[in-house]
Amino acid sequence: MKIGPLWLKLQIACGDALALGPGKADLLDAIGTHGSISAAGRALGMSYRRAWVLVDEMNRCFDPPVVETLRGGGLERGARVTETGVAVLAAYREMEAEAAAIADRPAYARLRASLRPTPLPPTTK
């Protein structure tokens, strides 16, 4: 989430894996909206393969899994965000909102005061 010139990125680790971050949270939202991993990936501009890899990593990190795939034909195919996924996503979004409140704290102002608007060019030797 961008807050002025500082950018806070909330990431939840599971061992060496990234269980949840901004992109995965957006993917969960999109799966909830579109009802399929492929449609969610398309909506976010990512390939089905990339979306599937992200879903698989999330499912391996949370117990029970956050996304359930539905096999078969008709209206009962695609994917859905599980109750766990809904709860995890809600908690993550709440944590994002709490992190955004940092912009009102003195430490943020001190960091912002010393932060350049853009980096200097690299030094060459």
Number of C-alpha atoms within 10 A of each C-alpha: 13 9 13 8 12 15 10 14 12 15 15 14 12 14 8 6 12 15 21 24 18 16 13 19 19 16 21 28 17 21 24 19 14 18 19 21 27 21 20 24 21 14 15 14 10 14 16 16 12 13 24 14 12 19 23 15 18 24 17 15 19 16 10 13 18 23 24 17 15 14 10 9 8 7 7 11 13 19 20 21 22 17 13 15 24 17 13 17 21 13 12 19 15 12 13 18 12 11 15 15 12 14 16 9 9 10 11 14 14 10 11 15 9 8 12 9 9 7 7 7 6 6 5 4 3
